Amino acid sequence: MIKIIGAILIILATTWTGFEAARHFNERPRQLRLLKSALQSLEAEIMYGHTPLHEASRRLAAQMSKPLSIFFESFAKKLTHSETTVKDAWEESLTEVWKQTAFKQGEFEIMKQFGETLGRHDRVSQQKQIQLTLTHLEREEADAFDRQAKYEKLVKSLGFLSGLLVVILLM
């Protein structure tokens, strides 16, 4: 009886681990969609609302869910409460929040490059930079969907099957 309970617990634990690993594959495309939406909102605030960058970031933080809301809130605070450049505030905020996201290194580089151009150009050039960044993020989103389709089910199954293997080996 104890062996059966132990076997069930092992299978449950490894299956749960597989589902947690698969959640990462599911989370990345969702966060990329949110990021694209945030950049489109930022573009609208800059182009049509003539909103200062710190105020636009604060508004975005109120609209977005975590971890992007944390990023934009941190960015707005750094712009208003410290003597720093937009580029440095963007990079520091990005680095602070990065571990909480499901993004890969490619997205980090895209966002870092965008931060280097943020606030340096007139509105029309800034709009072009946002559009360029959105194009790059769309490419990353397509990659994320491909990875999700390929690996999400595989990782879930692998979690269950590895638990089954451990149980068979122990019995």
C-alpha positions as CSV (number, residue, x, y, z in Angstrom):
1,M,0.0,0.0,0.0
2,I,2.8,2.4,0.9
3,K,4.5,1.6,-2.5
4,I,1.3,2.6,-4.4
5,I,1.0,5.8,-2.5
6,G,4.7,6.6,-3.1
7,A,4.3,5.8,-6.8
8,I,1.3,8.1,-7.1
9,L,3.1,10.9,-5.3
10,I,6.2,10.5,-7.6
11,I,4.0,10.6,-10.7
12,L,2.1,13.6,-9.4
13,A,5.3,15.5,-8.6
14,T,6.9,14.8,-12.0
15,T,3.7,15.6,-13.9
16,W,3.4,18.9,-12.0
17,T,7.0,19.7,-12.8
18,G,6.2,19.0,-16.5
19,F,3.2,21.3,-16.4
20,E,5.2,24.1,-14.7
21,A,7.9,23.8,-17.4
22,A,5.1,23.9,-20.1
23,R,3.7,27.0,-18.5
24,H,6.8,28.9,-19.5
25,F,6.2,28.1,-23.1
26,N,2.6,29.3,-22.7
27,E,3.6,32.5,-20.8
28,R,6.1,33.9,-23.3
29,P,3.7,34.5,-26.2
30,R,1.2,36.1,-23.8
31,Q,3.8,38.4,-22.4
32,L,5.0,39.3,-25.9
33,R,1.4,40.2,-26.9
34,L,1.2,42.4,-23.8
35,L,4.5,44.1,-24.6
36,K,3.4,44.8,-28.1
37,S,0.2,46.3,-26.8
38,A,2.1,48.4,-24.3
39,L,4.4,49.8,-27.0
40,Q,1.4,50.6,-29.2
41,S,-0.2,52.4,-26.3
42,L,3.1,54.3,-25.7
43,E,3.1,55.3,-29.4
44,A,-0.4,56.6,-29.1
45,E,0.5,58.6,-25.9
46,I,3.5,60.1,-27.6
47,M,2.0,60.8,-31.0
48,Y,-1.5,61.9,-30.2
49,G,-1.6,62.7,-26.5
50,H,1.7,64.6,-26.5
51,T,2.2,63.0,-23.0
52,P,5.6,63.3,-21.3
53,L,7.4,59.9,-21.1
54,H,7.2,59.5,-17.4
55,E,3.4,60.2,-17.4
56,A,2.9,57.8,-20.3
57,S,4.9,55.1,-18.5
58,R,2.8,55.6,-15.3
59,R,-0.4,55.3,-17.3
60,L,0.9,52.1,-19.0
61,A,1.8,50.7,-15.6
62,A,-1.8,51.2,-14.5
63,Q,-3.1,49.4,-17.6
64,M,-0.8,46.4,-17.8
65,S,-0.6,43.3,-15.8
66,K,2.5,42.0,-14.0
67,P,5.5,41.9,-14.8
68,L,5.1,44.7,-17.4
69,S,3.3,46.9,-15.0
70,I,6.3,46.6,-12.6
71,F,8.6,47.5,-15.5
72,F,6.8,50.7,-16.5
73,E,6.2,51.8,-12.9
74,S,9.9,51.4,-12.2
75,F,10.8,53.3,-15.4
76,A,8.5,56.1,-14.5
77,K,9.9,56.4,-11.0
78,K,13.4,56.4,-12.3
79,L,12.6,59.2,-14.7
80,T,10.9,61.4,-12.0
81,H,12.9,60.7,-8.9
82,S,16.5,60.5,-10.1
83,E,18.9,62.4,-12.3
84,T,19.3,59.8,-15.0
85,T,19.0,59.6,-18.8
86,V,16.1,57.9,-20.4
87,K,18.4,55.2,-21.8
88,D,19.8,54.4,-18.3
89,A,16.4,54.4,-16.6
90,W,15.1,52.1,-19.3
91,E,18.0,49.7,-19.0
92,E,17.9,49.6,-15.2
93,S,14.2,49.0,-15.2
94,L,14.6,46.3,-17.8
95,T,17.3,44.6,-15.8
96,E,15.3,44.7,-12.6
97,V,12.2,43.1,-14.0
98,W,13.8,40.7,-16.5
99,K,14.0,37.7,-14.2
100,Q,10.3,37.9,-13.6
101,T,9.4,37.6,-17.3
102,A,9.3,34.7,-19.6
103,F,11.3,36.5,-22.3
104,K,14.4,35.3,-23.9
105,Q,17.7,37.1,-24.7
106,G,16.4,38.2,-28.1
107,E,13.6,40.2,-26.6
108,F,16.0,41.7,-24.1
109,E,18.3,43.0,-26.9
110,I,15.3,44.3,-28.8
111,M,14.0,46.2,-25.8
112,K,17.5,47.4,-24.9
113,Q,18.0,48.8,-28.4
114,F,14.6,50.5,-28.2
115,G,15.5,52.1,-24.9
116,E,18.6,53.6,-26.6
117,T,16.5,55.5,-29.1
118,L,13.6,56.4,-26.7
119,G,13.3,60.1,-26.1
120,R,16.1,61.0,-28.5
121,H,14.1,61.8,-31.6
122,D,11.2,63.9,-32.7
123,R,7.7,62.3,-32.6
124,V,7.7,61.0,-36.1
125,S,11.1,59.4,-35.8
126,Q,10.1,57.9,-32.4
127,Q,7.0,56.5,-34.1
128,K,9.2,54.8,-36.7
129,Q,11.4,53.3,-33.9
130,I,8.4,52.0,-32.1
131,Q,7.1,50.4,-35.4
132,L,10.6,48.8,-36.0
133,T,10.5,47.4,-32.4
134,L,7.0,46.1,-32.9
135,T,8.2,44.3,-36.1
136,H,11.0,42.7,-34.2
137,L,8.7,41.6,-31.4
138,E,6.3,40.1,-34.0
139,R,9.1,38.0,-35.3
140,E,9.9,36.9,-31.7
141,E,6.2,36.2,-31.0
142,A,6.0,33.9,-34.1
143,D,9.1,32.1,-32.8
144,A,7.4,31.8,-29.3
145,F,4.3,30.3,-30.9
146,D,6.4,27.8,-32.8
147,R,8.2,26.8,-29.7
148,Q,4.9,26.6,-27.8
149,A,3.4,24.3,-30.4
150,K,6.5,22.1,-30.6
151,Y,7.5,21.8,-26.9
152,E,4.5,22.5,-24.6
153,K,2.8,19.1,-25.1
154,L,6.2,17.3,-25.2
155,V,7.3,18.8,-21.8
156,K,3.9,17.8,-20.2
157,S,4.2,14.3,-21.5
158,L,7.9,14.1,-20.5
159,G,7.0,15.0,-16.9
160,F,4.4,12.3,-16.6
161,L,6.5,9.7,-18.4
162,S,9.6,10.4,-16.4
163,G,7.6,9.8,-13.2
164,L,6.3,6.6,-14.6
165,L,9.9,5.5,-15.4
166,V,11.1,6.3,-11.9
167,V,8.2,4.3,-10.5
168,I,8.9,1.3,-12.7
169,L,12.6,1.4,-11.8
170,L,11.8,1.6,-8.1
171,M,9.4,-1.3,-8.1
